[in-house]
Amino acid sequence: MDFPKIPADLMMKLLEPPVGRVRMVLDTDTYNEVDDQFALAYAIKSGEKISLEAIYAAPFYNDRSTGPAEGMELSFQEINKILSIMNCSSQFPVFRGSTDYLKNRSRPEESDAVKDLIKRAMESDEKDPLYVVAIGAVTNVASAIMLEPDIIKKIVVVWLGGNALHWHDTKEFNLMQDIAASRVILDSGVPLIRIPVMGVTTHLHTTIPELESCLSGKSPIGTYLTDIVKNYTKNPYAWSKVIWDVAAIAWIVNPDWVPTHIEHSPVLTDQLTWSFDRSRHLIRSAYFVHRDPVFGDLFKKLTE
């Protein structure tokens, strides 16, 4: 499949960290773990930087679902549960996404989320791109690009997927369960901000005592988020939890907290490792996360 080629000057402009308030949609496998819930709540409470236009449920398959279709449906329900707890259900449209992963690069997975993303993207202006923050399997976003390739000139994808380039492999959950879609995101030339997992967002650890001190009892959503983390482990002693997905929201809220640099889009090998080709298009990648200001801002907003 051929994709439009974005001129170099426009690409560099689209890859610049955002200044001011951005239009955003969030694509999330919300029930997969406990970190997506924090990211969704953070996006909702960061209205000074984020105009959240829609939320898409992404598929997932692990021990919390019987397959990607149920994973998507459970995520759809969890999104609505979060909105209800935060008393903002009527403010944000929620769309069901794909019920399966992308099988190959010639057959996109259609869904309500994909249709909405295409519509919003095509109505966007290159000077005011739609930020597509994807924090799960990326089939919804890849399918939209495949169905309407011209949207790559009107969106910026912020994808939490794959491990750092120096890591020994890139067998990360979001990427590993959705390889064909991951390749579309990396190969299509869409403006991409990649937030690696192992080696970068691993800095975002929190503990049950910290959550009990900073969130629990301070707000309904603070109590809920604390409780789901507490219920996630059977051994809370000397245990911490990485809240991975918050990093993608934090980069939009304050790019200084998630420093990035420009690099060539890596090649995803069949062995799920990274390979490199300096003739490929440029992307922006995070290489660190400043944990304390991210959690400080998150906790403050969730208790206001």
WOJORA-V950372 format. One record per run of one state. SS is the DSSP state (@ for helix, = for strand, . for the rest). FROM is the first residue (numbers start at 1). TO is the last residue. If there is no record, write none. Layout:
ss=SS from=FROM to=TO
ss=SS from=FROM to=TO
This chain:
ss=. from=1 to=7
ss=@ from=8 to=14
ss=. from=15 to=21
ss== from=22 to=28
ss=. from=29 to=34
ss=@ from=35 to=45
ss=. from=46 to=49
ss== from=50 to=57
ss=. from=58 to=67
ss=@ from=68 to=85
ss=. from=86 to=92
ss== from=93 to=96
ss=. from=97 to=111
ss=@ from=112 to=122
ss=. from=123 to=124
ss== from=125 to=125
ss=. from=126 to=127
ss== from=128 to=128
ss=. from=129 to=129
ss== from=130 to=134
ss=. from=135 to=138
ss=@ from=139 to=147
ss=. from=148 to=148
ss=@ from=149 to=153
ss=. from=154 to=154
ss== from=155 to=160
ss=. from=161 to=172
ss=@ from=173 to=176
ss=. from=177 to=178
ss=@ from=179 to=187
ss=. from=188 to=191
ss== from=192 to=195
ss=. from=196 to=200
ss=@ from=201 to=203
ss=. from=204 to=204
ss== from=205 to=206
ss=. from=207 to=207
ss=@ from=208 to=214
ss=. from=215 to=219
ss=@ from=220 to=230
ss=. from=231 to=240
ss== from=241 to=242
ss=. from=243 to=245
ss=@ from=246 to=253
ss=. from=254 to=254
ss=@ from=255 to=257
ss=. from=258 to=259
ss== from=260 to=264
ss=. from=265 to=266
ss== from=267 to=268
ss=. from=269 to=273
ss== from=274 to=275
ss=. from=276 to=281
ss== from=282 to=286
ss=. from=287 to=290
ss=@ from=291 to=303
ss=. from=304 to=304
